[in-house]
Amino acid sequence: MSEARNDERGFTLLEILLVLILLSGAGFVLLIKLPIHFEKENLAFAATQLLEEIRDARQAALAENCWYEVKFYPQKGDHHYQVFCQGTRVKDVHLKDGIQFADKPGNLTFNASGRSVGTTIALKNSAGELKSVVVAPVGMRIREK
């Protein structure tokens, strides 16, 4: 003989709707905030990469006792820079989509003693946020701003 059991388990329609509303709200917030976060991260990454490339060029000029130059190309659609050792191209770095030079930076040359004329290279993203790499002429401090 079989007995009727009333201990069935499950979710009510109200519980399912509540979970779906919470998930869709969280998804909406992510869709709005996530692209902005990625733009900031790409800008921060590009500025840090530029900072490291400039520091590496200065250190190489000191270590190899020769001059290094970083040339900037702020052309429409293809913002990039190149590193040269005594006129020979060593590296070519393209900025990610949405990242560009904020102005037309001058080329940066390090002599064999690691000295250069100070300059500021500003980068911006499509949201208009700025990050700069500053090469100070006194003390040759290279920092991100």
Steps between C-alpha positions, in 0.01 A plus 500: 500500500636839410464805714456852364797718587470874553869575543563613140772763476528789255490873456198723478444731206564800724843368607603433141388847388689665786823321407458593133443867588811507720713334231377732226568805722854383568553430129376847408742665744789296357408594144507868591814504719721236338594683176602810698716283726671341197577843351667609825697176520618530139614858563684401818665207320611717206647765732686239706631331186625835364663579834683165499611539138648845573675372813635202306633729224677718757652198676612350169666830400695495826590131482598491132665846494302612195200724428140383494200680360125455549303638204127566526257473209160653589337427163127462465393143559849368572661648809831330568857561605834347409823451693829546314860418598737728308254522211411129487141417591487272803130496584167613355207539745141566385250645747179305558178605330350804669835619638682786330749777565329806645732733309796472265790396725854575394752222456698403807875435469728360772875552459762250618491647851120450521419871472211646302297814464197481727161443347146388576316243291124503557270213408121510491223249455172534310330628818746792509687386813871586507816330628845649455857380510739772615873498431657759732813668360656545845588168663352309202207376703244321282155467654133456425258779576 
